[in-house]
Amino acid sequence: MLLAYERIISELAPIREKIKLFEEKYGMRFEEFEKKSKARRSPLRHGATTLSGKPT
């Protein structure tokens, strides 16, 4: 069981490093980027339309 945990932790290290590089490149935390990205894709934004093409 301990070996499985060690494997998972070793696989997380490169992912954390990529997130760190992303945050340095864009000057914001990854969570902040996610929130902004989701807000931009929200169908409830001003001027958005429904699937039928009618304005919201």
Contacts in CASP RR format, 6 or more apart in sequence:
PFRMAT RR
TARGET T0000
AUTHOR 0000-0000-0000
METHOD contacts of the structure
MODEL  1
MLLAYERIISELAPIREKIKLFEEKYGMRFEEFEKKSKARRSPLRHGATT
LSGKPT
19 30 0 8 1.000
22 30 0 8 1.000
22 33 0 8 1.000
23 29 0 8 1.000
23 30 0 8 1.000
26 33 0 8 1.000
39 45 0 8 1.000
42 48 0 8 1.000
43 50 0 8 1.000
43 56 0 8 1.000
44 56 0 8 1.000
47 55 0 8 1.000
47 56 0 8 1.000
48 55 0 8 1.000
48 56 0 8 1.000
49 55 0 8 1.000
49 56 0 8 1.000
50 56 0 8 1.000
END
